[in-house]
Amino acid sequence: MPEVEAAVHRLLTDLSAQSIPPTLVSQYLPAQYAAWRDGAIALAPADLVRHRVTAVLDRYGRATLDG
C-alpha cells in the first residue's frame, strides 16, 4: 500500500535525522542493543526495526515448528 510505504519512509527518515542514544536503545530494545554492541547492526532506525521484526518472526517460526 503506497500510503503505508510513504508513512514508514517518512518515519524512518525523520528518526534518522537524530542520533539514537545507546542508553535509550538498551532500555527499550535490549536485544537490539546487544546486537549493536556485538557489531551485528548499526544504531540506525531501519536496522533496529529490521532486527526486532526478524526476531519476532523467528520466534513465531520456531513456535510453529515445535507444534
mmCIF file of the N, C-alpha and C atoms, coordinates in Angstrom:
data_MODEL
# 
_entry.id   MODEL 
# 
loop_
_atom_site.group_PDB 
_atom_site.id 
_atom_site.type_symbol 
_atom_site.label_atom_id 
_atom_site.label_alt_id 
_atom_site.label_comp_id 
_atom_site.label_asym_id 
_atom_site.label_entity_id 
_atom_site.label_seq_id 
_atom_site.pdbx_PDB_ins_code 
_atom_site.Cartn_x 
_atom_site.Cartn_y 
_atom_site.Cartn_z 
_atom_site.occupancy 
_atom_site.B_iso_or_equiv 
_atom_site.pdbx_formal_charge 
_atom_site.auth_seq_id 
_atom_site.auth_comp_id 
_atom_site.auth_asym_id 
_atom_site.auth_atom_id 
_atom_site.pdbx_PDB_model_num 
ATOM 1   N N  . MET A 1 1  ? 0.842  -1.169  0.000  1.00 0.00 ? 1  MET A N  1 
ATOM 2   C CA . MET A 1 1  ? 0.000  0.000   0.000  1.00 0.00 ? 1  MET A CA 1 
ATOM 3   C C  . MET A 1 1  ? 0.892  1.240   0.000  1.00 0.00 ? 1  MET A C  1 
ATOM 4   N N  . PRO A 1 2  ? 0.748  2.068   -0.991 1.00 0.00 ? 2  PRO A N  1 
ATOM 5   C CA . PRO A 1 2  ? 1.606  3.244   -1.132 1.00 0.00 ? 2  PRO A CA 1 
ATOM 6   C C  . PRO A 1 2  ? 1.566  4.196   0.060  1.00 0.00 ? 2  PRO A C  1 
ATOM 7   N N  . GLU A 1 3  ? 0.396  4.356   0.662  1.00 0.00 ? 3  GLU A N  1 
ATOM 8   C CA . GLU A 1 3  ? 0.288  5.273   1.800  1.00 0.00 ? 3  GLU A CA 1 
ATOM 9   C C  . GLU A 1 3  ? 1.104  4.769   2.990  1.00 0.00 ? 3  GLU A C  1 
ATOM 10  N N  . VAL A 1 4  ? 1.056  3.469   3.217  1.00 0.00 ? 4  VAL A N  1 
ATOM 11  C CA . VAL A 1 4  ? 1.808  2.875   4.322  1.00 0.00 ? 4  VAL A CA 1 
ATOM 12  C C  . VAL A 1 4  ? 3.300  2.975   4.048  1.00 0.00 ? 4  VAL A C  1 
ATOM 13  N N  . GLU A 1 5  ? 3.702  2.655   2.830  1.00 0.00 ? 5  GLU A N  1 
ATOM 14  C CA . GLU A 1 5  ? 5.111  2.756   2.465  1.00 0.00 ? 5  GLU A CA 1 
ATOM 15  C C  . GLU A 1 5  ? 5.622  4.183   2.655  1.00 0.00 ? 5  GLU A C  1 
ATOM 16  N N  . ALA A 1 6  ? 4.837  5.149   2.248  1.00 0.00 ? 6  ALA A N  1 
ATOM 17  C CA . ALA A 1 6  ? 5.239  6.552   2.384  1.00 0.00 ? 6  ALA A CA 1 
ATOM 18  C C  . ALA A 1 6  ? 5.355  6.944   3.859  1.00 0.00 ? 6  ALA A C  1 
ATOM 19  N N  . ALA A 1 7  ? 4.412  6.476   4.669  1.00 0.00 ? 7  ALA A N  1 
ATOM 20  C CA . ALA A 1 7  ? 4.448  6.805   6.093  1.00 0.00 ? 7  ALA A CA 1 
ATOM 21  C C  . ALA A 1 7  ? 5.656  6.182   6.778  1.00 0.00 ? 7  ALA A C  1 
ATOM 22  N N  . VAL A 1 8  ? 5.960  4.942   6.454  1.00 0.00 ? 8  VAL A N  1 
ATOM 23  C CA . VAL A 1 8  ? 7.131  4.275   7.043  1.00 0.00 ? 8  VAL A CA 1 
ATOM 24  C C  . VAL A 1 8  ? 8.401  4.975   6.597  1.00 0.00 ? 8  VAL A C  1 
ATOM 25  N N  . HIS A 1 9  ? 8.482  5.313   5.323  1.00 0.00 ? 9  HIS A N  1 
ATOM 26  C CA . HIS A 1 9  ? 9.655  6.016   4.809  1.00 0.00 ? 9  HIS A CA 1 
ATOM 27  C C  . HIS A 1 9  ? 9.832  7.357   5.527  1.00 0.00 ? 9  HIS A C  1 
ATOM 28  N N  . ARG A 1 10 ? 8.758  8.100   5.683  1.00 0.00 ? 10 ARG A N  1 
ATOM 29  C CA . ARG A 1 10 ? 8.814  9.397   6.366  1.00 0.00 ? 10 ARG A CA 1 
ATOM 30  C C  . ARG A 1 10 ? 9.242  9.220   7.823  1.00 0.00 ? 10 ARG A C  1 
ATOM 31  N N  . LEU A 1 11 ? 8.709  8.208   8.499  1.00 0.00 ? 11 LEU A N  1 
ATOM 32  C CA . LEU A 1 11 ? 9.070  7.946   9.892  1.00 0.00 ? 11 LEU A CA 1 
ATOM 33  C C  . LEU A 1 11 ? 10.555 7.620   10.023 1.00 0.00 ? 11 LEU A C  1 
ATOM 34  N N  . LEU A 1 12 ? 11.040 6.719   9.190  1.00 0.00 ? 12 LEU A N  1 
ATOM 35  C CA . LEU A 1 12 ? 12.448 6.338   9.262  1.00 0.00 ? 12 LEU A CA 1 
ATOM 36  C C  . LEU A 1 12 ? 13.364 7.506   8.893  1.00 0.00 ? 12 LEU A C  1 
ATOM 37  N N  . THR A 1 13 ? 12.944 8.313   7.935  1.00 0.00 ? 13 THR A N  1 
ATOM 38  C CA . THR A 1 13 ? 13.725 9.499   7.563  1.00 0.00 ? 13 THR A CA 1 
ATOM 39  C C  . THR A 1 13 ? 13.794 10.484  8.724  1.00 0.00 ? 13 THR A C  1 
ATOM 40  N N  . ASP A 1 14 ? 12.659 10.739  9.349  1.00 0.00 ? 14 ASP A N  1 
ATOM 41  C CA . ASP A 1 14 ? 12.626 11.665  10.489 1.00 0.00 ? 14 ASP A CA 1 
ATOM 42  C C  . ASP A 1 14 ? 13.461 11.144  11.653 1.00 0.00 ? 14 ASP A C  1 
ATOM 43  N N  . LEU A 1 15 ? 13.356 9.847   11.938 1.00 0.00 ? 15 LEU A N  1 
ATOM 44  C CA . LEU A 1 15 ? 14.135 9.268   13.034 1.00 0.00 ? 15 LEU A CA 1 
ATOM 45  C C  . LEU A 1 15 ? 15.630 9.276   12.729 1.00 0.00 ? 15 LEU A C  1 
ATOM 46  N N  . SER A 1 16 ? 15.980 9.153   11.468 1.00 0.00 ? 16 SER A N  1 
ATOM 47  C CA . SER A 1 16 ? 17.390 9.137   11.078 1.00 0.00 ? 16 SER A CA 1 
ATOM 48  C C  . SER A 1 16 ? 18.051 10.504  11.211 1.00 0.00 ? 16 SER A C  1 
ATOM 49  N N  . ALA A 1 17 ? 17.247 11.544  11.311 1.00 0.00 ? 17 ALA A N  1 
ATOM 50  C CA . ALA A 1 17 ? 17.789 12.898  11.430 1.00 0.00 ? 17 ALA A CA 1 
ATOM 51  C C  . ALA A 1 17 ? 18.429 13.133  12.804 1.00 0.00 ? 17 ALA A C  1 
ATOM 52  N N  . GLN A 1 18 ? 18.140 12.287  13.760 1.00 0.00 ? 18 GLN A N  1 
ATOM 53  C CA . GLN A 1 18 ? 18.675 12.404  15.115 1.00 0.00 ? 18 GLN A CA 1 
ATOM 54  C C  . GLN A 1 18 ? 19.489 11.157  15.434 1.00 0.00 ? 18 GLN A C  1 
ATOM 55  N N  . SER A 1 19 ? 20.507 11.321  16.258 1.00 0.00 ? 19 SER A N  1 
ATOM 56  C CA . SER A 1 19 ? 21.232 10.130  16.701 1.00 0.00 ? 19 SER A CA 1 
ATOM 57  C C  . SER A 1 19 ? 20.471 9.499   17.862 1.00 0.00 ? 19 SER A C  1 
ATOM 58  N N  . ILE A 1 20 ? 20.493 8.197   17.907 1.00 0.00 ? 20 ILE A N  1 
ATOM 59  C CA . ILE A 1 20 ? 19.780 7.466   18.953 1.00 0.00 ? 20 ILE A CA 1 
ATOM 60  C C  . ILE A 1 20 ? 20.777 7.115   20.049 1.00 0.00 ? 20 ILE A C  1 
ATOM 61  N N  . PRO A 1 21 ? 20.543 7.589   21.272 1.00 0.00 ? 21 PRO A N  1 
ATOM 62  C CA . PRO A 1 21 ? 21.474 7.275   22.355 1.00 0.00 ? 21 PRO A CA 1 
ATOM 63  C C  . PRO A 1 21 ? 21.477 5.780   22.670 1.00 0.00 ? 21 PRO A C  1 
ATOM 64  N N  . PRO A 1 22 ? 22.657 5.186   22.781 1.00 0.00 ? 22 PRO A N  1 
ATOM 65  C CA . PRO A 1 22 ? 22.718 3.759   23.119 1.00 0.00 ? 22 PRO A CA 1 
ATOM 66  C C  . PRO A 1 22 ? 21.987 3.419   24.412 1.00 0.00 ? 22 PRO A C  1 
ATOM 67  N N  . THR A 1 23 ? 21.984 4.328   25.375 1.00 0.00 ? 23 THR A N  1 
ATOM 68  C CA . THR A 1 23 ? 21.283 4.048   26.639 1.00 0.00 ? 23 THR A CA 1 
ATOM 69  C C  . THR A 1 23 ? 19.781 3.891   26.421 1.00 0.00 ? 23 THR A C  1 
ATOM 70  N N  . LEU A 1 24 ? 19.227 4.660   25.493 1.00 0.00 ? 24 LEU A N  1 
ATOM 71  C CA . LEU A 1 24 ? 17.804 4.551   25.186 1.00 0.00 ? 24 LEU A CA 1 
ATOM 72  C C  . LEU A 1 24 ? 17.507 3.205   24.524 1.00 0.00 ? 24 LEU A C  1 
ATOM 73  N N  . VAL A 1 25 ? 18.379 2.799   23.618 1.00 0.00 ? 25 VAL A N  1 
ATOM 74  C CA . VAL A 1 25 ? 18.210 1.508   22.959 1.00 0.00 ? 25 VAL A CA 1 
ATOM 75  C C  . VAL A 1 25 ? 18.332 0.384   23.982 1.00 0.00 ? 25 VAL A C  1 
ATOM 76  N N  . SER A 1 26 ? 19.298 0.492   24.891 1.00 0.00 ? 26 SER A N  1 
ATOM 77  C CA . SER A 1 26 ? 19.473 -0.577  25.887 1.00 0.00 ? 26 SER A CA 1 
ATOM 78  C C  . SER A 1 26 ? 18.256 -0.677  26.805 1.00 0.00 ? 26 SER A C  1 
ATOM 79  N N  . GLN A 1 27 ? 17.599 0.445   27.064 1.00 0.00 ? 27 GLN A N  1 
ATOM 80  C CA . GLN A 1 27 ? 16.430 0.442   27.949 1.00 0.00 ? 27 GLN A CA 1 
ATOM 81  C C  . GLN A 1 27 ? 15.206 -0.178  27.283 1.00 0.00 ? 27 GLN A C  1 
ATOM 82  N N  . TYR A 1 28 ? 14.959 0.165   26.023 1.00 0.00 ? 28 TYR A N  1 
ATOM 83  C CA . TYR A 1 28 ? 13.721 -0.254  25.357 1.00 0.00 ? 28 TYR A CA 1 
ATOM 84  C C  . TYR A 1 28 ? 13.890 -1.388  24.349 1.00 0.00 ? 28 TYR A C  1 
ATOM 85  N N  . LEU A 1 29 ? 15.102 -1.574  23.851 1.00 0.00 ? 29 LEU A N  1 
ATOM 86  C CA . LEU A 1 29 ? 15.358 -2.626  22.861 1.00 0.00 ? 29 LEU A CA 1 
ATOM 87  C C  . LEU A 1 29 ? 16.628 -3.378  23.254 1.00 0.00 ? 29 LEU A C  1 
ATOM 88  N N  . PRO A 1 30 ? 16.589 -4.122  24.358 1.00 0.00 ? 30 PRO A N  1 
ATOM 89  C CA . PRO A 1 30 ? 17.817 -4.747  24.859 1.00 0.00 ? 30 PRO A CA 1 
ATOM 90  C C  . PRO A 1 30 ? 18.462 -5.740  23.886 1.00 0.00 ? 30 PRO A C  1 
ATOM 91  N N  . ALA A 1 31 ? 17.673 -6.476  23.138 1.00 0.00 ? 31 ALA A N  1 
ATOM 92  C CA . ALA A 1 31 ? 18.256 -7.427  22.184 1.00 0.00 ? 31 ALA A CA 1 
ATOM 93  C C  . ALA A 1 31 ? 18.958 -6.682  21.055 1.00 0.00 ? 31 ALA A C  1 
ATOM 94  N N  . GLN A 1 32 ? 18.382 -5.567  20.612 1.00 0.00 ? 32 GLN A N  1 
ATOM 95  C CA . GLN A 1 32 ? 18.997 -4.785  19.559 1.00 0.00 ? 32 GLN A CA 1 
ATOM 96  C C  . GLN A 1 32 ? 20.257 -4.076  20.090 1.00 0.00 ? 32 GLN A C  1 
ATOM 97  N N  . TYR A 1 33 ? 20.225 -3.677  21.340 1.00 0.00 ? 33 TYR A N  1 
ATOM 98  C CA . TYR A 1 33 ? 21.416 -3.092  21.952 1.00 0.00 ? 33 TYR A CA 1 
ATOM 99  C C  . TYR A 1 33 ? 22.557 -4.109  21.967 1.00 0.00 ? 33 TYR A C  1 
ATOM 100 N N  . ALA A 1 34 ? 22.241 -5.338  22.347 1.00 0.00 ? 34 ALA A N  1 
ATOM 101 C CA . ALA A 1 34 ? 23.264 -6.392  22.360 1.00 0.00 ? 34 ALA A CA 1 
ATOM 102 C C  . ALA A 1 34 ? 23.798 -6.646  20.958 1.00 0.00 ? 34 ALA A C  1 
ATOM 103 N N  . ALA A 1 35 ? 22.917 -6.649  19.972 1.00 0.00 ? 35 ALA A N  1 
ATOM 104 C CA . ALA A 1 35 ? 23.355 -6.850  18.586 1.00 0.00 ? 35 ALA A CA 1 
ATOM 105 C C  . ALA A 1 35 ? 24.242 -5.692  18.131 1.00 0.00 ? 35 ALA A C  1 
ATOM 106 N N  . TRP A 1 36 ? 23.902 -4.461  18.523 1.00 0.00 ? 36 TRP A N  1 
ATOM 107 C CA . TRP A 1 36 ? 24.733 -3.300  18.185 1.00 0.00 ? 36 TRP A CA 1 
ATOM 108 C C  . TRP A 1 36 ? 26.091 -3.405  18.873 1.00 0.00 ? 36 TRP A C  1 
ATOM 109 N N  . ARG A 1 37 ? 26.063 -3.759  20.143 1.00 0.00 ? 37 ARG A N  1 
ATOM 110 C CA . ARG A 1 37 ? 27.301 -3.879  20.914 1.00 0.00 ? 37 ARG A CA 1 
ATOM 111 C C  . ARG A 1 37 ? 28.217 -4.949  20.305 1.00 0.00 ? 37 ARG A C  1 
ATOM 112 N N  . ASP A 1 38 ? 27.623 -6.001  19.760 1.00 0.00 ? 38 ASP A N  1 
ATOM 113 C CA . ASP A 1 38 ? 28.391 -7.079  19.128 1.00 0.00 ? 38 ASP A CA 1 
ATOM 114 C C  . ASP A 1 38 ? 28.804 -6.736  17.695 1.00 0.00 ? 38 ASP A C  1 
ATOM 115 N N  . GLY A 1 39 ? 28.358 -5.589  17.195 1.00 0.00 ? 39 GLY A N  1 
ATOM 116 C CA . GLY A 1 39 ? 28.724 -5.172  15.845 1.00 0.00 ? 39 GLY A CA 1 
ATOM 117 C C  . GLY A 1 39 ? 27.852 -5.749  14.747 1.00 0.00 ? 39 GLY A C  1 
ATOM 118 N N  . ALA A 1 40 ? 26.736 -6.361  15.116 1.00 0.00 ? 40 ALA A N  1 
ATOM 119 C CA . ALA A 1 40 ? 25.870 -7.000  14.115 1.00 0.00 ? 40 ALA A CA 1 
ATOM 120 C C  . ALA A 1 40 ? 24.959 -6.007  13.398 1.00 0.00 ? 40 ALA A C  1 
ATOM 121 N N  . ILE A 1 41 ? 24.599 -4.907  14.067 1.00 0.00 ? 41 ILE A N  1 
ATOM 122 C CA . ILE A 1 41 ? 23.730 -3.892  13.459 1.00 0.00 ? 41 ILE A CA 1 
ATOM 123 C C  . ILE A 1 41 ? 24.241 -2.508  13.844 1.00 0.00 ? 41 ILE A C  1 
ATOM 124 N N  . ALA A 1 42 ? 23.746 -1.508  13.145 1.00 0.00 ? 42 ALA A N  1 
ATOM 125 C CA . ALA A 1 42 ? 24.048 -0.111  13.470 1.00 0.00 ? 42 ALA A CA 1 
ATOM 126 C C  . ALA A 1 42 ? 22.899 0.451   14.301 1.00 0.00 ? 42 ALA A C  1 
ATOM 127 N N  . LEU A 1 43 ? 23.160 1.568   14.964 1.00 0.00 ? 43 LEU A N  1 
ATOM 128 C CA . LEU A 1 43 ? 22.087 2.239   15.709 1.00 0.00 ? 43 LEU A CA 1 
ATOM 129 C C  . LEU A 1 43 ? 21.320 3.150   14.751 1.00 0.00 ? 43 LEU A C  1 
ATOM 130 N N  . ALA A 1 44 ? 20.836 2.564   13.697 1.00 0.00 ? 44 ALA A N  1 
ATOM 131 C CA . ALA A 1 44 ? 20.039 3.267   12.695 1.00 0.00 ? 44 ALA A CA 1 
ATOM 132 C C  . ALA A 1 44 ? 18.608 2.742   12.806 1.00 0.00 ? 44 ALA A C  1 
ATOM 133 N N  . PRO A 1 45 ? 17.625 3.627   12.673 1.00 0.00 ? 45 PRO A N  1 
ATOM 134 C CA . PRO A 1 45 ? 16.234 3.193   12.815 1.00 0.00 ? 45 PRO A CA 1 
ATOM 135 C C  . PRO A 1 45 ? 15.877 1.976   11.966 1.00 0.00 ? 45 PRO A C  1 
ATOM 136 N N  . ALA A 1 46 ? 16.264 1.964   10.716 1.00 0.00 ? 46 ALA A N  1 
ATOM 137 C CA . ALA A 1 46 ? 15.911 0.825   9.847  1.00 0.00 ? 46 ALA A CA 1 
ATOM 138 C C  . ALA A 1 46 ? 16.542 -0.466  10.348 1.00 0.00 ? 46 ALA A C  1 
ATOM 139 N N  . ASP A 1 47 ? 17.786 -0.403  10.818 1.00 0.00 ? 47 ASP A N  1 
ATOM 140 C CA . ASP A 1 47 ? 18.447 -1.601  11.343 1.00 0.00 ? 47 ASP A CA 1 
ATOM 141 C C  . ASP A 1 47 ? 17.774 -2.095  12.613 1.00 0.00 ? 47 ASP A C  1 
ATOM 142 N N  . LEU A 1 48 ? 17.403 -1.169  13.488 1.00 0.00 ? 48 LEU A N  1 
ATOM 143 C CA . LEU A 1 48 ? 16.737 -1.553  14.735 1.00 0.00 ? 48 LEU A CA 1 
ATOM 144 C C  . LEU A 1 48 ? 15.389 -2.205  14.457 1.00 0.00 ? 48 LEU A C  1 
ATOM 145 N N  . VAL A 1 49 ? 14.628 -1.612  13.553 1.00 0.00 ? 49 VAL A N  1 
ATOM 146 C CA . VAL A 1 49 ? 13.309 -2.160  13.205 1.00 0.00 ? 49 VAL A CA 1 
ATOM 147 C C  . VAL A 1 49 ? 13.455 -3.526  12.557 1.00 0.00 ? 49 VAL A C  1 
ATOM 148 N N  . ARG A 1 50 ? 14.355 -3.632  11.589 1.00 0.00 ? 50 ARG A N  1 
ATOM 149 C CA . ARG A 1 50 ? 14.553 -4.909  10.882 1.00 0.00 ? 50 ARG A CA 1 
ATOM 150 C C  . ARG A 1 50 ? 14.963 -6.007  11.857 1.00 0.00 ? 50 ARG A C  1 
ATOM 151 N N  . HIS A 1 51 ? 15.875 -5.689  12.758 1.00 0.00 ? 51 HIS A N  1 
ATOM 152 C CA . HIS A 1 51 ? 16.351 -6.681  13.725 1.00 0.00 ? 51 HIS A CA 1 
ATOM 153 C C  . HIS A 1 51 ? 15.214 -7.125  14.634 1.00 0.00 ? 51 HIS A C  1 
ATOM 154 N N  . ARG A 1 52 ? 14.403 -6.190  15.100 1.00 0.00 ? 52 ARG A N  1 
ATOM 155 C CA . ARG A 1 52 ? 13.295 -6.524  16.008 1.00 0.00 ? 52 ARG A CA 1 
ATOM 156 C C  . ARG A 1 52 ? 12.226 -7.358  15.295 1.00 0.00 ? 52 ARG A C  1 
ATOM 157 N N  . VAL A 1 53 ? 11.863 -6.955  14.099 1.00 0.00 ? 53 VAL A N  1 
ATOM 158 C CA . VAL A 1 53 ? 10.843 -7.699  13.351 1.00 0.00 ? 53 VAL A CA 1 
ATOM 159 C C  . VAL A 1 53 ? 11.333 -9.109  13.038 1.00 0.00 ? 53 VAL A C  1 
ATOM 160 N N  . THR A 1 54 ? 12.592 -9.217  12.648 1.00 0.00 ? 54 THR A N  1 
ATOM 161 C CA . THR A 1 54 ? 13.161 -10.535 12.361 1.00 0.00 ? 54 THR A CA 1 
ATOM 162 C C  . THR A 1 54 ? 13.142 -11.419 13.597 1.00 0.00 ? 54 THR A C  1 
ATOM 163 N N  . ALA A 1 55 ? 13.463 -10.845 14.754 1.00 0.00 ? 55 ALA A N  1 
ATOM 164 C CA . ALA A 1 55 ? 13.447 -11.619 15.998 1.00 0.00 ? 55 ALA A CA 1 
ATOM 165 C C  . ALA A 1 55 ? 12.045 -12.147 16.308 1.00 0.00 ? 55 ALA A C  1 
ATOM 166 N N  . VAL A 1 56 ? 11.044 -11.308 16.102 1.00 0.00 ? 56 VAL A N  1 
ATOM 167 C CA . VAL A 1 56 ? 9.661  -11.736 16.360 1.00 0.00 ? 56 VAL A CA 1 
ATOM 168 C C  . VAL A 1 56 ? 9.249  -12.820 15.370 1.00 0.00 ? 56 VAL A C  1 
ATOM 169 N N  . LEU A 1 57 ? 9.577  -12.635 14.097 1.00 0.00 ? 57 LEU A N  1 
ATOM 170 C CA . LEU A 1 57 ? 9.213  -13.647 13.096 1.00 0.00 ? 57 LEU A CA 1 
ATOM 171 C C  . LEU A 1 57 ? 9.935  -14.969 13.355 1.00 0.00 ? 57 LEU A C  1 
ATOM 172 N N  . ASP A 1 58 ? 11.194 -14.893 13.780 1.00 0.00 ? 58 ASP A N  1 
ATOM 173 C CA . ASP A 1 58 ? 11.928 -16.121 14.119 1.00 0.00 ? 58 ASP A CA 1 
ATOM 174 C C  . ASP A 1 58 ? 11.255 -16.851 15.273 1.00 0.00 ? 58 ASP A C  1 
ATOM 175 N N  . ARG A 1 59 ? 10.805 -16.091 16.254 1.00 0.00 ? 59 ARG A N  1 
ATOM 176 C CA . ARG A 1 59 ? 10.128 -16.701 17.415 1.00 0.00 ? 59 ARG A CA 1 
ATOM 177 C C  . ARG A 1 59 ? 8.851  -17.419 16.981 1.00 0.00 ? 59 ARG A C  1 
ATOM 178 N N  . TYR A 1 60 ? 8.054  -16.769 16.145 1.00 0.00 ? 60 TYR A N  1 
ATOM 179 C CA . TYR A 1 60 ? 6.840  -17.406 15.665 1.00 0.00 ? 60 TYR A CA 1 
ATOM 180 C C  . TYR A 1 60 ? 7.151  -18.600 14.767 1.00 0.00 ? 60 TYR A C  1 
ATOM 181 N N  . GLY A 1 61 ? 8.187  -18.493 13.983 1.00 0.00 ? 61 GLY A N  1 
ATOM 182 C CA . GLY A 1 61 ? 8.589  -19.606 13.125 1.00 0.00 ? 61 GLY A CA 1 
ATOM 183 C C  . GLY A 1 61 ? 8.969  -20.824 13.948 1.00 0.00 ? 61 GLY A C  1 
ATOM 184 N N  . ARG A 1 62 ? 9.736  -20.603 15.004 1.00 0.00 ? 62 ARG A N  1 
ATOM 185 C CA . ARG A 1 62 ? 10.126 -21.718 15.875 1.00 0.00 ? 62 ARG A CA 1 
ATOM 186 C C  . ARG A 1 62 ? 8.908  -22.305 16.576 1.00 0.00 ? 62 ARG A C  1 
ATOM 187 N N  . ALA A 1 63 ? 7.963  -21.464 16.952 1.00 0.00 ? 63 ALA A N  1 
ATOM 188 C CA . ALA A 1 63 ? 6.757  -21.955 17.635 1.00 0.00 ? 63 ALA A CA 1 
ATOM 189 C C  . ALA A 1 63 ? 5.936  -22.857 16.716 1.00 0.00 ? 63 ALA A C  1 
ATOM 190 N N  . THR A 1 64 ? 5.893  -22.519 15.443 1.00 0.00 ? 64 THR A N  1 
ATOM 191 C CA . THR A 1 64 ? 5.100  -23.343 14.519 1.00 0.00 ? 64 THR A CA 1 
ATOM 192 C C  . THR A 1 64 ? 5.792  -24.663 14.229 1.00 0.00 ? 64 THR A C  1 
ATOM 193 N N  . LEU A 1 65 ? 7.122  -24.688 14.306 1.00 0.00 ? 65 LEU A N  1 
ATOM 194 C CA . LEU A 1 65 ? 7.843  -25.939 14.086 1.00 0.00 ? 65 LEU A CA 1 
ATOM 195 C C  . LEU A 1 65 ? 7.723  -26.863 15.292 1.00 0.00 ? 65 LEU A C  1 
ATOM 196 N N  . ASP A 1 66 ? 7.602  -26.274 16.483 1.00 0.00 ? 66 ASP A N  1 
ATOM 197 C CA . ASP A 1 66 ? 7.510  -27.072 17.693 1.00 0.00 ? 66 ASP A CA 1 
ATOM 198 C C  . ASP A 1 66 ? 6.118  -27.680 17.869 1.00 0.00 ? 66 ASP A C  1 
ATOM 199 N N  . GLY A 1 67 ? 5.109  -27.078 17.233 1.00 0.00 ? 67 GLY A N  1 
ATOM 200 C CA . GLY A 1 67 ? 3.730  -27.522 17.421 1.00 0.00 ? 67 GLY A CA 1 
ATOM 201 C C  . GLY A 1 67 ? 3.399  -28.639 16.558 1.00 0.00 ? 67 GLY A C  1 
# 
